[in-house]
Amino acid sequence: MKVLAIRLVAMDLDDTLLRNDWTISPRVVKAIQKARAQGVKVTIATGRMPISTRPYAKQLELDVPVITYHGAMIQQAISGDIIFRRVIPSPIASEIIEDVLGRGIYAQIYLKDRVITQTCNEWSEEYARIASVRIEEANLTRLLSQEPEGVEKILCIAGEADLDQLIPILGHRYGKKVHITKSKPHFLEITEGSVNKGVALAALADRFGIQQQEVMAIGDSFNDLEMIRYAGIGVAMGNARPEIKAQADIVTVTNEEDGVAEAIERFVLNING
């Protein structure tokens, strides 16, 4: 595989940059610092909301645009200035919510840095713990009827078998109006149809004047596929699902074994381990 020197690195957060306790290892921090010192742009590409992403960007001193909501929003990491935003229109979001809730599946919607659900339960408690955010309760149908634009994301949380049954139903009903993916086995993520991490990463590379072959993307799940396919070097974590590893150029070690650091050391810093 022939690539140019890597000038832009995009990393997923959960199960990729973050260890299982949602911290970044010292080795990963050091590798990122060394890459930045060499002039390499390093950013985060996540399904999380900006407020849940910002503490990690601050820890890594990444004052660059970061990709959130799977590409539905690109924000300047520290200031929070919005560079790009694409929403699911309120009428479509309302239809999806009514459909999903009618099937007894838990769902929450995202409005910029707010996350809102109909009724909190054990799923919302787990999500709040993972993302370190407060989840509001509201009548989602009424709220969406009053929202003039739309929402960045809808998240459905359920058992994987239930979500796998839901995907073709929503795909048939809404087609290209929405983009449907999974970030975890029990997290089904829905965004506006034209956005994903790959599209956002391509836009970011263009903004920096960086060629596709000069980009490395690192991820572990289905929502990372588009950016792994786009990048000059697409890296799957050692803990990634087999379907993701099969489409990556490289498989690194797991998030618990500093897989991001290993990839950066090998392909950016040219340190052979």
N, C-alpha and C positions, 0 to 999 in steps of 0.2 A: 504494500500500500504506500503510495507516494503522496506525501503532504508537504506543505510549506511549514515554516516555523509557526508554532501556535502563538497567536496574538490575543485570542479571546477564549476564556474558559467559562462555561455556564454549568452550574451545579444545582441539582435538585436538593431540597432540604431533607425531608423525612426519609429515613432509611438510606440516605446517601451521604450528605454532608454531616448530618447529625447521627450520633450514636443512639442506642436504644433508650438512653436516659435523656435524650434531647439536648445533649451538650456536644460541643466540637472539641475533638482531641487536640492536645498541644502539638502533635506532629502535623496534623492537618492545618492548624493555624500557621505554623512555621512555613510549610510548603507554600501556602497562599501568600504569605508575606514575601517570601523569596521571589515568587513569580511576579508579584506587583512591583518589586524592586527592580526587576528586569524590564519593566514597562508593559507587562502583559495585563490586559483588562480581565478582571475576574468579577463575575456576577452570579446572582442567585436566580434560578428559574423554578418557581414553585406554584402549587395550587392554592397555597395559603393566601390569606388576605394581607394587605400591606402592614397593618399594625402588628401582626404576628410574625412578620418577616424582618421588620426593622431592627429588633434587638440583635439579631445575628449579623446583619449588615454593619451595625455599629461596632460590634465586637471585632469584626474583621476589618473595620475601617474602609468599607467599600462604599465610597461616595460616588456611585455610578448608577445608571438606571438598572432597576431590578424588575424581573418579570414575575408578576403575581397573577392569581386567578387563572393559571394555565395559559397566560398570554392575553387575557381580557383587559388587563391593566399593566402598563409599564410606568413605574414611578421612579423619580430620583430618590435614591435609597434614604438619605438622611433628611433632606428638606421635605420630602413627600410631594414635591411638585409632580403633577400628572402629565406625562408625555403622551400617553395613548390610553384610550378607554373605549371599550366596545361592550354593549350590554345586550342581554336578552330582552326584547321589547316586553313591556308589562302585560299586554294581552296574551302573548305566548307563554310567558312565565306563569300567569294565572291559570291557564289551561293545564300546564304541566303539574302545578301544585295541586289542583283539584283532582287530577287523574291519579297522582301518586298517593295523596292522602286517602283517596277513595279506596285504594288497594291496601290500606293499613300500613304503609311504609313511612317511616320517619323522614322528614325533609326540613331543610333550613335554607333561607335565602340570604344573599349578601348584597348590601348596599354600601359601596365604598368601604368604610372601615366598621360597618355594623354587621352583625350576624343575628338573624331573627328566626324564630321557629314558632309553630302554633302552640305547642305545649312541651315544656322541657321534660325529659325522661332520662333513662340510663345512657342512651346514645348521646344526648346533648352533654351530659356530665363527662362522658369519656372524651368527647371532642374538646370541651372547654379545658380539660386537664392537659390534653396534647398541645393545643394551640395557645394556651394561656390567654384566653379571651373571655369576655362576658357575653353570654347569649341572652338576648331579649325574647320575651314572649309577646305575640300579637296575633290578631286575626289576619292571616296572610292574604286571603282573598281581598279583604277590605283594604289592607295596606297597599296591595298592588294596584287596586282600582284608583288609589289616590297618588300613585307614583307616576309622574309624567313621562319618564324615560324608560326605565327598566332596571334590571339587576345584573350584577357582574356574574353571579354564579348561583346555581341551585345544587345543593348537596343532598343526596339520598343515602341514608345509612341503614343497612339491613344485613342479613346473612347473605353470603356470596351467591348461594343458589337462587335466592329471591331476586337479587340484583341481576343475575344472568338471565332470568326470565323476563325482567323488565326492559332490558336493553333493546331487544328486537321490537318490542311493542312501541317504545318511544321512538326508535329509529324509523319505523314504518309510518308512524303518525306525524312526525315533525321533519323527517328527512334532513336536508341540509340547513334547515333553519337553526339547528343546534348542533354542537359538538359534544359527543358523549364519550366519556372515558372512565377508567378506574384508577385511583391513586393508591388504594389499599384494597384488599379483597372485599371489604364491606363498605367501601366509600365509592359511590357512583357520582361522578362530577359532570355537571351540565353547564356549558357556556354557549355563547353566541356561535353560530355555525362557521364563521370564517376564521376563528382564532384558535390557536393551540401554541404550545411552547416552541414548536419548530418555526412557525410563521413569525412569532415574536422575536426569536433569536436571529432569524434572517434579517429582520428589520433593524435590530440592534447592531448587527455586524455592518450593515449598510450605513447606519448612522456614524459608526466609527471608521468607515472606510476600510473595513477588513474583509478579505475574501473568504468564501465558504471553506476553502481548504485550510484556512488559518484558524479555524474554530474547533474547539473540543467541547463536547457535551457529555455530562456524566449523570446517569440516573438509574432507577431500579424498577420502575413500574410502567403500566400501559400509558399513563399520561406523559411519560418521557419519550415515547417511541418517536414522535415526529422530530424532536430536536436531536435524538441520537441518529436518526436517518439523515438529517440535514447536515450535521457537522462533518468536517474533514476527518475527525477522529471521534467516533461515537463509542462511548465507554459504558458498559453495564457493570453494575456492582456485583460482587460475588454472591450477595444475598438477593439479587434480582430474580424475577420469575424466569423460567426457562424460555418463554416466548420472547422476552426482552434480550436475553443473552444471545439468542439465535440471530437477532438482527443487528447486534452491535459489532463494531470492528474489533473491539478489545473487551475482555472481561477482567476486571481487577479483583481485589480481595473484598471482603465484606465491610460494611460500615463500622463494625466493631473492631476490624483489623486495619483501619485507616486507609480504606480503598481509594478515597479521593486523593490523599497524600501520595499514595503509590503511583496513581495515574499522572499527577502533576510532576512528581519527581522524574518519572520515566520519559514523559512526552513533552514536557515544558522545560524542566530544568536539566534534562539529559543526564540524570543520575541513574546509573544502572545498578539495580539491587539484586 
